Amino acid sequence: MTSAQAVEESPASRLREQRGWYFYDWANSAFPTTVLTVFLGPYLTTIAETAASAQGRAYVDVLGFDVRPSAYYSFVVGVAAILQIILMPIVGALADHTGRKKELLALFAYLGAGATLCFWFVAGGRYLLGGALFLVSSVAFAAAFVIYNSFLPEIATADERDRVSAQGWGFGYLGGGLLLAVHLGLFLYHESFGVTEGDAVRIALASAGLWWGGFTVIPLLRLRNRHAAPSGAETAGRAVTGSLRQLGRTIRELRRYPLTLGFLVAYLIYNDGVQTVISFSATYADKELGLDQKTRITAILMVQFVAFFGALLLGRLAASYGAKRVVMVALVAWIAVVAVAYFLPRGSAAAFYGLGFAIAIVMGGTQALSRSLFSHVIPRGKEAEYYSLYEISDKGATFLGSFTLGLALQLTDSYRLGIISLVIFFVLGLVLLALIDLPKAIRAAGNQVPERI
């Protein structure tokens, strides 16, 4: 069993930890913005095409399989998602079992940052190296994010969590946006800096790793473990074995918390819509609206900075009206956004910017307040395990939303009908969330019901 360490829990000490905690969102947001959203997919596809062309073939070899260069990145992303789903619960159980959250956060953060830094070496025909580095960096990113989220119930009281989660999420948008602005400037004007386009991409990818690793020092200096490791010396093997047994018990005990499970299902469904709209927006702008690359890039930047203010705004509204009510209103706004997207005129950059502005306002707040709501329905001492299930819901959203969108496109060959098909996720998620008795769920998990929920 674990025993609690003597940790000061005064408002001043909590505030110090909260400010340190924000900086991990600032640090790791370089990976989803610079690496995932903008640069790695097109660059790795180009590297695979170069390798195939050098061999005079239409395919590249991947562990004995012939893979089209255009499909290579999607294949790697799929493998990474499977690995994340397998490993995140194990990492969460290990963090809760050993009590060494800070050390595990450092391990996975620097593993991911180091792999991201090594993208500098992905050039020529080294598509396999790029794929391997992506697997390591993305799995490490997911594992570290589980542990990072699990600190939230420990560093914030029940009435502080909406504000803290929203500020952390907003801080991440700001940090990721600032670095992305620098990288896009380098990419668009690379000739002025005397570098090739490929070198500009490699500099952007590698410096994202430096940013991630460098700013991670701040949360590691301020966050504190609150549970001691099991008494007596425990080998790594026994720690993993004990963690797996604990994970098994947690999964079996989940049936005792049906409302917690219901919240996870509601989150999975409406987050399907959120993630798919975000990932599909650039394609929609290109293929359906006919907007150029510069418009799409500047829209991405605008969304990053507006989302910072949007997350803070929704966090403030949650303090006055309750997080559940604000998330439900945000889901209504998402329904309106998708409906408006259907009618956007072709070639209108102003209309697309307006839609991006609306998305940015509700995007960060929806995710940040969902994270804080979930923190209330987690049994104490199992924060990392439950947040691993929460993050698995996030990965499941990528699959379900993409499948629905793909099916709509397959049946109709219409991008407009494809985007409007996503309304179902927001409507169903809204209904399920409305049906959940959150105060009852919070009490069932043994936690204090905040003044406003």
N, C-alpha and C positions, 0 to 999 in steps of 0.2 A: 504494500500500500504506500501511497505518497502522503507526505505530511506538509502542511503549509509552512512556508518560510516567513520570518518576521519582515514584512514589507510595509513601509510607511504609506498610508492611504489618505493623507491630507489633501485638500483641494489643490494646494500648491504643487504637491508631488504628482498628482494626477494630471494637472495641466502641463507639467514638464514632459511627462510621458506622452501625452496627447500630441504635443507639438513635435516631439521626435517621431511619433507614429506617422504623422502627416508626411514626413519627408520620405518614407518608403514609397508612398504613392507617387510623390514627385520623382523619385529615383527610377522606379520600375516602369513608369508610363512611357519611357523612351522606347521600350521594347514593342508594345502594341501599336504605338503611333508610327515611329520611324521604320521599324523592321516589318511588322505585320501589315499595317494598313497601306504603306506607300511603296517601299523599295524592294523587299526581298522577293516577293512573288514574281514580278517581271524580270528581275535580275537573274534569279535562279533558273527561270525558264530560258532566258537568253544563254546562260552558261550551258544548259543541257542541249540547246540547239547548236551551239558552237561545237560541242563534243560529237554530236551526231553528224554534223556537216564534215568535220575533220576525218571521220571514218567512212564518209560517203553513204550513210545509212539514214533511214527515216526514223530510227529508234535509238535509244540508249539502253545499255545493259544495266539492270538493277538486280543484283543478286541472282543472275541467271534468267531474269525475265526481260523481254523486250517492252520498253515503255516509250510512248511518244513523248517528245520533249514538252509538248503543250500540256500533257497530263501529269508530268513528273511532280510539279509542286503540289498539285491537289492530292496526289498519292501520298506524299510526305506529310501533308497536313492531316490526312486521315489516319495515318499510322501514329502520329503524335497525339491525336485525340484519344485513340485507343489506349496508348501508354499512360496518358494523363488519367483516364478513368480508372485504370487498374491501380496506379501508384498513389493517387491522391488520398484515398481512404487509409492506405497503409501509413503514409506520412502523417496524416492527422492522428491516427491511433498512436504512432510512435511519439509524437509531440505530447499528447495527453498522458501517455503511460510514463514517459521518462521525466516530464516536467521541464525539459531543456528546450523550450520554444525558441529562445533567443539564439542558442547555438545552431539549431536546425535552420532557423531563418537565415543565419549567416552562411551556412553550408550551401543551401540551395540558391540563395541570391548570388553568391560569388561563383558558383558553378555555372549558373545561367549567364551572368555578366561576362565571365571568362570565355564561354563558348561564343557569345555575341561578339566580343572583341576579336575572336579568331576568324570572323567573316572576312577580315582583311586579306586572308590567304586564299579566299575563294575567287579564283580567276582562271582564265584559259578554259580548260575543259573539266575543272574539278567539281563537277556537279554532285558526285557522291560525298565529297567533303562538305559541301554546302548542305546537303540533305542531313548528314550526320550531325553537323553543328546545330541545325534547326531542331532536330529531335531532342538533343541535350538541352538547348536553351529554352525551348517551349515547355518541356516537361519540368525543368527546374523552376521556370517562371510560375507555373501552375502550383507546384508544391510549396514554393515560398509564399504565394498569395493565400493559400489555405491557412498557413501559420500566421501570416500578417492579419488576416481577418479575425482569427481566433483571439487576438489580443483585445479586440474592441470591447467585449463584455467585462474585461478585467481592468481596463484603464478608464472606463466611463460608467457613471451610475446610470440607472434606468432612464432617468429624465435627461441625461446628457447625450445619449447615444445618437439620436437623430442629428443633432448639431455636429457632433464629432465625426460621424460617418460622412455627412454631407461636406464638411470642410476638407476631410481627407480626400474625398473623390474630386472635389473642385481643385484642390491643390495639385492633384495628379494631372488633371486636364491642363492646368497652367504650365506645369513643368514640361509635360510632353509637347505642348504647343510651342513653347519657346524654343526647345531644341529642334523641333520639326521645322520651324521657321528658318533657323540657321541652315539646316540641311537642304531645304528646298531652295534657298538662295544659292547655296553652293552648286546644287544640281542644275538649276536653270541658267546660271551664269558661270558654268565651270570653265569656259574658255577664258574668261577674264581672270580666273585664278590660275591659269596655266596647267590645268589637269584635264584628263579625258573624262567623258561621261561615266565610263566604267569605274575609274578611280574615284570620282565624286561619290558614286554609290557605295564603294567599299569604305571610304572615309566615313560616310554617314552611318553605315552599319556598325563599324568598329567603334566609333565614338559613342554610339548608343550604349555599347557595353561599358565604356569608361564612365559615362554618366551614371548608369545603373549602379555600378560597383562603387564609384566615388561617393555618391550621396547616401548609399546604404550605411555608411559609417555612422551617420547621425542617429538613426533609430537604434542601432546596436549599442550606442553609448547611453541611450536614455531608457529604453525598454528594460523591464525586469521580469525575471522568472518568479512566479508566485507559488510554485509547487516544487518540493524537493524531489530528487530522484528516489526510487525505491531504496529502502535501507539495505546496506551491504553492497559489496561490489557486484556489478551486473555486467556480464560480457555483452558485446554487441549482438551476438546471436540470441542470447536470452532476452535482450531488450526487444528485438524484432519479434521473437516468438510470443512474448508476453503482450506485445502490442497487437498482434494478430488475434490472440485470444480475446483481448479487450474489444477489438473491432467486431468480432463475432457476437459478443454479448450485446454490444450497442445496436447492431442490426436486428438482433432478435427482440431487443427491448423497444425498438421503434414502434412496434404495434401498440405499446402502452401510451403512445403520444400521437393519436390519429389526427389531431388538429395540426400538430407540427408537420406531419406528413402531408396533410391537406394544403398547408401553406407552400410546401416544396412543390407540389403538383401545380398549384396556381402560378407560382413564380416561373416554373419551367415553361408553362404555356404562354404567359404574356411576354416572358423574356425571349421566347422563340421569335415573336414579332419584332421586338426591339433589335435583336442581333441581326435578323435577316434584313430589316429595313436599312440598318447601318451598312451592312456588307454589300447590299444590292444597289445602294444609291448611286455609286460611281458608274456602275454598268448602265443603270437606267438613264443617267444623265448623258452618257455616251451614245448608247444604241437607240434610245427612244426620243430623247430631247435634242440630240445632235450637238451637244456642247463640247467645246474644245478642251484640251488638257489643262490649259492655264486656268480656265474657269473652274474645273473640277478641283485642281490643287488649291486655289484660293478659297474655295468653299470648304475644303477639309480644314484649312487653317482657321477660318472663321468659326467653324463648329467647335474647334478645340477651345478657343478663347471665350466664346459665348457660353459654352457648357460650364465653364468655371463659375460664371455668375449665376447660371441656371441652377447649379447644384446648391449654391449658397442660398438662393432665393427660395427654393423648395424646402431647404432645411429650416429656414425662418418660418415659412408657412406651417411646417409640421409642428413647430413649437406652439403655434397659436390654435391650430385646428386638428392636430393629430396626424401622425405619419400615414396611417391606413387611409384616411380620407383624402390626403394629398396625393397618395399613389393612385387612388381610384380616379381622382380628377385628372391626373396625368395620363392615365390609360384612355380616358375619354378624349383627351387632347391628341393622343396617338391615333385614335380612330379618325379624328378630323384630319390629321396630317396625311394619313394614307389616302383618305377620300380626296383631298385636295391634289395630291400627287397624281391621281388618275387624270385630272383635268388640266395639268400644266401644259401651256402651249409650247410647241416645238420651237427650239431656238431662243427661248427667253431666259437669259442668264439671270435677270432680275427676279423672275418668279422662282427660279431654282435657289437663289440666295435666300429669298424669303422663306422658302420651305426649310432650307438648312438651318436658318435662324430659329424657326419653331421647333425643329427636332432638337437643336442644341439646348433649348430652354428646359425641355422635359427629360432629355436623355440622362444626364448625370443625376438629377434628382430621383428619377425612377429607380435607378440602380443603387444609389446611396441609401435611400430610405428603405428599400427592400432589404438591404444588408442589415440595417439597424433593427428593422422589424423582426428579422429572423433571429437576431441575437437574444431577443426576449423569450423565445420559445425553445431554447436549448437548455437541457439539464446541466447544472453546474458541474464543471470538471471535465466536460466532454466537448468543449468548444471546437477544438481543431477537428475532431471526428465529424461533428455535424456540419462544420463549414466545408469539409471535403465533400459531403453529400450535396451541399448547396452548390459547390463549384461543378460537381458532376451534372447537376441540373443545367448549369450554364453550358456545358459541353453538349448535352443532349439537345439543347435548344439549337445549336448550330446544325445538327443533323436533321431534326424535324422541320425546322423552318426552311432549310435549303431543299428538302425533299418536296415539301408542299409547293414551293415556288417553282421548282423544276417540273413538277407534275402539271401545274397550271400553264407553264410555257410550252410543255410538250403537247398539251391538248388544244391550246388556243393559238400558239405562236404569237402571242400579244404581250408585250412588256407591260402595257397598261392594265390588262386583266391579271397579269402576274402580280403586280404590286397591290391591286385591290383585293386579291385573294388573302392577303395577310391580315385583313380586318378581323377574320375569325379568331386569330390568336388573342387579340386585344379584347374582343367581346367576351370570349369564353373565360379568359384570365380574369377579367373584371368581375364577371358573375361569380366565379369560384372564390375570389378574394372577398367579395361582399358577403358570402355565406359563412365565412370562417369567424367564429367567436374568439377574437384574439385575447380578451381578458381571461377567458376560460382556458385557452391554450397556454397562456403565461403562467397562470396558477397551477395548471397540471404539470408544468415543467419545474415547479418549485421556485419560481422567481417572483419578484415584486412587480406589480402592475404599475407602470408609470402614470403620472397625473393625466397625461394626454396620450392616447394611442390610436 
